[in-house]
Amino acid sequence: MFTEERRQHILNQLHTKRKASSAELAHELNVSEDTIRRDLKELAENGLLKKVHGGAMAISPVPYEYSARVELNLDGKRRIAAEAAKLIKSGMLVFIDGGTTVGLIAEYLPSGLQATFVTHSAANAIAFSNCRSSKTILLGGILVPELLINEGAEVLETIERFHADLTLISVQGLDKENGATVGHYQDGLVKKAFLEHSSELGVLAGKEKLGFSVHYKICDVSELDYLITDEDQGNLKKLKNSGFQIMSV
């Protein structure tokens, strides 16, 4: 098998299974693990996969910038948001992040809901401000234009003044081994702070995010209370029995 054929086989495996070990690939392709490691290094340098200890993972298809994520899997996002809205009750204080799916929750809140929403997202603060019977608090800081979120010490310090009943966040990747992950370090710090000052955590993750991992870890899957997703129940076997409720829509 030629080098390019071998590397295409690796990419095909990652597309199907989202991860592969060097040992398994070496056995399948009848080459040494050193050869596979060189292949993985080259493919990773070209941005085609993520090299991890013992093998590789597929690159998450979720775009980085807010504007590029707005239309991604919009039907799935709406169904996830509608289900997540059911977790919010009057009297609650809820942390919400800058996820485009989280922003859609505002459309599905019941009329007359009296809750308080705390966020570092300019876009989602505007979305939730339309819920006139509730209160929205925007945490001040340095604006990250491509994500429309505020970051910095001021945001983290202000979060410490609250204790939320519920945190609802989106992630870029979620898998059993690596937990919930995001691609922006400061955003990850804010999400972690939300989790640390909240009674319950709900993660909103479309099927395009499951089985992937990016750079900055927020928490292990064991720390979730709810996973709200549009993935089929049959494809959630690896995440079942992880100690949280799966709300599949």
C-alpha positions in Angstrom: 0.0 0.0 0.0 1.3 3.4 -1.0 1.9 6.1 1.7 -1.1 8.2 0.4 -3.4 5.2 0.4 -2.3 4.4 4.0 -3.0 7.9 5.2 -6.3 8.0 3.5 -7.2 4.8 5.3 -6.3 6.4 8.6 -8.5 9.4 7.8 -11.4 7.1 6.7 -11.1 5.3 10.1 -11.3 8.6 12.0 -14.3 9.7 10.0 -16.1 6.5 10.9 -14.9 5.9 14.5 -13.6 9.4 15.4 -10.5 7.9 17.1 -7.9 5.2 16.3 -5.0 3.7 18.1 -1.5 3.4 16.5 -1.3 -0.3 17.4 -4.7 -1.1 15.7 -3.8 0.9 12.6 -0.4 -0.8 12.4 -2.0 -4.2 12.6 -4.7 -3.4 10.0 -2.2 -2.0 7.6 0.6 -4.5 8.3 3.2 -1.8 9.0 5.2 -0.8 12.1 3.9 1.5 14.7 6.8 3.8 13.9 5.4 4.1 10.4 2.0 4.9 11.7 3.3 7.5 14.2 5.1 9.3 11.2 1.9 9.2 9.3 -0.1 10.7 12.2 2.6 13.4 12.8 2.4 14.4 9.1 -1.4 14.4 9.0 -1.6 16.4 12.3 0.9 19.0 10.9 -1.5 19.4 7.9 -4.4 20.0 10.3 -6.2 16.7 9.2 -6.3 15.1 12.6 -5.5 15.6 16.3 -2.6 13.5 17.5 -3.1 12.1 21.0 -1.2 9.6 23.2 -1.3 6.2 21.6 -3.1 7.3 18.4 -5.3 10.0 16.9 -8.7 11.7 17.1 -10.7 13.3 14.3 -10.8 17.1 14.2 -14.1 18.6 15.5 -16.2 19.9 12.6 -17.6 22.7 14.8 -16.4 26.1 13.5 -14.6 28.5 16.0 -16.3 31.8 15.3 -19.8 32.7 16.5 -20.9 33.8 13.1 -19.9 30.5 11.5 -21.8 28.5 14.1 -25.1 30.2 14.0 -26.6 28.2 11.1 -24.8 24.9 11.9 -27.3 22.1 12.6 -30.0 24.8 13.3 -32.9 22.3 13.4 -31.1 20.2 15.9 -30.1 23.3 18.0 -33.7 24.4 18.2 -34.9 21.0 19.4 -32.0 20.9 22.0 -32.8 24.4 23.2 -36.5 23.6 23.6 -35.7 20.6 25.7 -33.1 22.6 27.8 -35.7 25.3 28.5 -37.8 22.7 30.4 -35.0 22.7 33.1 -35.5 26.4 34.0 -38.1 27.2 36.6 -39.2 30.5 38.1 -37.0 31.7 41.0 -33.8 30.1 39.5 -30.5 31.9 38.9 -29.0 30.4 35.8 -25.5 30.7 34.3 -25.6 30.7 30.5 -22.6 30.8 28.2 -22.0 32.1 24.7 -23.1 29.0 22.8 -25.4 29.6 19.8 -27.6 26.7 21.0 -27.9 28.2 24.5 -29.0 31.5 23.0 -32.0 29.8 21.4 -33.3 28.7 24.8 -34.7 32.2 25.2 -37.3 31.5 22.5 -38.7 28.6 24.4 -39.1 30.0 27.9 -42.7 30.2 29.2 -44.4 33.5 29.4 -44.2 35.1 32.8 -41.0 33.1 33.8 -39.3 35.0 36.6 -35.7 33.9 36.6 -32.2 35.5 36.6 -29.7 34.8 33.8 -26.0 35.6 34.3 -23.8 35.4 31.2 -20.5 36.6 29.7 -22.0 36.6 26.3 -23.1 39.9 24.7 -25.2 38.0 22.1 -27.0 35.8 24.6 -27.6 38.7 27.0 -29.5 40.4 24.2 -31.4 37.2 23.4 -32.5 36.6 27.0 -33.3 40.3 27.6 -36.4 39.7 25.5 -37.8 37.6 28.4 -39.2 40.7 30.0 -40.4 39.0 33.2 -36.8 37.8 34.0 -33.6 39.6 34.7 -30.4 39.3 32.6 -26.9 40.2 34.0 -24.1 40.7 31.6 -20.6 40.1 33.1 -18.2 42.9 32.1 -14.7 42.3 30.7 -12.7 42.3 27.5 -14.8 41.5 24.5 -13.6 38.7 22.2 -15.1 39.8 18.9 -15.1 36.5 17.1 -17.0 34.8 20.0 -19.0 37.8 21.3 -18.1 36.9 24.9 -16.3 38.9 27.6 -13.2 37.5 29.2 -10.7 38.3 31.9 -10.2 38.5 35.6 -13.2 40.8 36.1 -15.5 38.2 34.7 -14.1 35.4 36.9 -14.1 37.5 40.0 -17.8 38.5 39.5 -18.9 34.9 39.1 -17.7 34.2 42.6 -20.4 36.5 43.9 -23.1 34.2 42.7 -24.3 30.7 43.3 -26.5 29.4 40.5 -29.2 26.8 40.6 -28.3 25.7 37.1 -25.5 26.2 34.5 -26.3 25.6 30.9 -23.4 25.6 28.5 -22.4 24.5 25.0 -19.1 22.7 24.2 -17.1 22.0 21.1 -16.4 18.4 22.0 -17.7 15.8 24.4 -16.4 12.2 24.8 -16.2 9.8 27.8 -12.4 9.8 27.9 -11.7 13.5 27.6 -14.9 15.0 29.0 -16.4 18.3 27.9 -13.9 20.5 26.0 -13.7 23.9 24.2 -11.3 25.6 21.9 -10.8 28.9 23.7 -8.9 29.0 26.9 -10.5 32.0 28.6 -14.0 30.8 27.6 -13.1 27.4 29.2 -12.1 29.2 32.4 -15.5 31.0 32.6 -17.4 27.7 32.0 -15.3 26.0 34.8 -16.1 28.9 37.1 -19.8 28.6 36.3 -19.7 24.9 37.1 -17.8 25.5 40.4 -20.5 28.0 41.6 -23.6 26.1 40.5 -25.7 23.3 41.9 -26.4 21.5 38.6 -24.7 21.5 35.1 -26.4 20.9 31.8 -24.4 20.5 28.7 -26.0 21.2 25.3 -24.2 19.2 22.6 -25.4 18.5 19.1 -24.5 15.2 17.5 -21.7 16.9 15.5 -19.8 17.5 18.8 -20.0 14.0 20.4 -17.0 11.8 20.2 -14.7 14.7 19.6 -12.2 16.5 21.9 -10.5 19.9 21.6 -7.8 21.6 23.6 -9.3 22.9 26.9 -11.1 20.7 29.3 -14.0 22.0 31.4 -14.9 18.9 33.3 -15.2 15.1 33.2 -18.5 13.6 32.0 -19.1 12.4 35.6 -19.6 16.1 36.6 -22.6 16.5 34.3 -26.1 16.4 35.6 -27.8 16.6 32.1 -26.7 16.1 28.6 -29.2 17.6 26.1 -28.4 16.3 22.5 -30.0 15.5 19.2 -28.0 12.3 18.9 -29.9 9.0 18.6 -30.2 7.0 21.7 -28.6 4.0 19.9 -25.4 6.0 19.4 -25.1 7.1 23.0 -24.0 3.8 24.4 -20.6 5.0 25.5 -22.1 7.8 27.5 -24.8 5.9 29.2 -24.4 4.8 32.8 -22.1 7.8 33.3 -24.1 9.2 36.2 -26.1 11.9 34.3 -29.4 12.2 32.6 -29.4 12.1 28.8 -32.2 14.2 27.3 -32.2 13.0 23.6 -34.5 15.0 21.2 
